[in-house]
Amino acid sequence: MSGLSGRKALITGGAAGIGAAVARGLAERGAAVVIADLDGDAAAKLAGDLGGEAWQVDLLDTAALEGLKLDCDILVNNAGIQKVAPIQEFDPDAFRRIQKLMVEAPFLLIRAALPHMYERGWGRVINLSSVHGLRASAFKSAYVTAKHALEGLSKVTALEGAEHGVTSNCINPGYVRTALVEKQIADQAATHGISEDQVLADVMLAEMAIKRLVEPAEVASLACWLASDDAAMVTGASYTMDGGWSAR
């Protein structure tokens, strides 16, 4: 895999889970990493370990992002939240909050990063989507809506960026072993009235041919390849890492 020395990468939600794994992978390949996270202490700790920078930011404050200019070569839109509830019980404010964080904020960050990427004639936008960007599950109306929207944003970015050496792609994992998924297990157990073990076996892994959670490092390996020169002809794509879920 081509090295990333001389490239600067910004990873949102980068202090833990998938974001932290991606940050480590990019740093190992020579990129200077910026860990963007609401948790400033966790971001600073990881940035210190990786010789990078920390950016404490509330991505829900989208008004503050409108005039932003970014000098990153690699943008990883990873930050996300989840809420599980039937549509008729879904809090409208929670629905709007998820769209703001997972659609509007990525749009504003891409908008802020493209001028620098265009100037350099090279850029990588990597959007952490989900199998739920391609498929739907009950009780996840806001999350599924946001991930489908992110897919569209990624494809438009790919078309506009192509002539400038900028690629844009989505990674679509199944359930990844993160704190967010652990919380979902508890929420799903309450929603379905079953045990957490049953949620994992009968709900989360039911559609996956490979019956295990995806590891953050596996997602990071794909992100690092998409960031490399080896993936220069890959754009507008959605890469599933879902254990066969979307093969059905």
Protein Blocks (a to p, Z undefined) as FASTA:
>chain_A
ZZfehiacddehklgcjllmmmmmmmmnopacddddfblmlmmmmmmmnopacddddfkl
mmlmmmpccfbfbdcdfbdcdddddfklmcfklmmmmmmmmmmmmmmmmmmmmmmmmmno
pacddddddfklmbccehilmmmmmmmmmmmmmmmmmmmmmmnopacddddddddddfkl
mmmmmmmmmmnopafklmmmmmmmmmpmblcdddfklmmmmmmmmmpmklmmgghiacdd
ehommmZZ
